[in-house]
Amino acid sequence: MDKKILVVDDEEIIRESITFILQKEGYQVSGAVNGAEAYDMVMNEPFDLVITDIEMPEMKGIELLEKIVKLDSRIAVMIITAYGSLETAIRALRAGAGDYLLKPLDFDELSVKVAKTFQLKELIIENQMLKQELHAQYDYSNIIGQSKKMQDIFKMIQSVSQTDSTVLITGNSGTGKELVAKALHFNSSRKNKPFIAVNCGAISETLIESELFGHKKGSFTGATYDKEGFIKAADEGTLFLDEVSEMPMNLQVKLLRVLQEREFIPVGDTTPIKIDIRFIASTNRNLSEEIEKGKFREDLYYRLNVVEIKLPSLADRKSDIPLLADHFLKIYRMQMNKDIKGFDHAAIRALVNHSWKGEVRELENVIERAIIFAESDYISVNDLPEIIRVQKDAAFSASYGSLDDFLRKVERDFLVKVLDEYDYDKEKVAKLLNLGLSTLYRKIKDLDIEV
């Protein structure tokens, strides 16, 4: 073991006995005769655990504990006290001690408590790391896209995430609405509270009320126990209502009340329950048209649409397709343990030229499939689904007399679009496309692009 422990006690026999036992367990153990000496040692070298007596000259154990907690809360502290000093032990626990040992010492208990202290510490560190990874995963800056439209989306997420305002995310299926909802939550003050996602179209109409609001035992046939709904589960956190346009009209009325009053009543109950929730909703439909058809309540629409984030389709941000393709390549080549370096130029042009009806989700599936079948270092057009190859060939044969003419036209159109999106800032465009500035200037000249 590489765990370092500091034993602090002015009684030499106790200090050396603890040291002997813990060294036999495989720990690195140092000793100090009082709190002042121990604190100097903690200041100058790293320790994972400090085991300290309460009553010592120069600096008592409680003062040492308080100083260590202020210095580095990652250092675990265990205190030693006598049977008659349990009040002091309780005070130490409240001040940040992880556990205590009673005199006379039981060395089996010592070994067990030290092992449990390190197990708990590792769990806490693992939990913190998982939270950091989760927050990083849904950081708005990690949503893929460098087009101007996506940069505007990122700015909105950054601003809105700091508020509790209700957000309506609109866009085609597959554009990443839930990813944006998670970015809003994990960049907000509620990031350590629950994020509950409910797909309103995936729950049957007979069950959705109970799933959302919960129910009391006996409220309907089959209700054999009290059930907590999604709304209660999301208390103090965020409730994401995915495809909210699929919600039945009778439930839209009840949801409106929750949004207005910040309270709800479970099925079969009569007592309102107060909640503190941030609401985010999404839809792939035009809610104005749904209102005209009588399928969505106008008052609920205005309650949900405090801030609208409209996600662009891939057709409106073609310059992001190479970035997204590369992103999915990195994910799936690692999962499949395949050493694929990238895409050849023809494959990238085919991906950019394809009409992505399934949006980003379809693109991800295509890249995963291509990695499965790729046999060389670079994914080629032949590794892509037939529909993409056919569309590419059809576009070529219908408009151009040679392959060179076709590729030149695709490259020119792509470069003009990127330059236009970035107001012809050539340094930004060169960096985005991973080109040298001189190479970009040469391409602009060779492709007859007017600047």
Secondary structure, DSSP 8 states (H G I E B T S, - for coil): ---EEEEE-S-HHHHHHHHHHHHHTT-EEEEESSHHHHHHHHHHS--SEEEEESS-SSS-HHHHHHHHHHH-TTSEEEEEEEGGGHHHHHHHHHHT--EEEEES--HHHHHHHHHHHHHHHHHHHHHHHHHHHHHHHT-GGGS---SHHHHHHHHHHHHHTTS---EEEE--TTS-HHHHHHHHHHTSTTTTS-EEEEETTTS-TTTHHHHHH-B-TTSSTT--S-B--HHHHTTTSEEEEETGGGS-HHHHHHHHHHHHHSEE--BT--S-EE---EEEEEESS-HHHHHHTTSS-HHHHHHHTTEEEE---GGG-GGGHHHHHHHHHHHHHHHHT----EE-HHHHHHHHHS--TTHHHHHHHHHHHHHHH--SSEE-GGGS-HHHHHHHHHHHHHH-SSHHHHHHHHHHHHHHHHHHHTTT-HHHHHHHTT--HHHHHHHHHHTT---
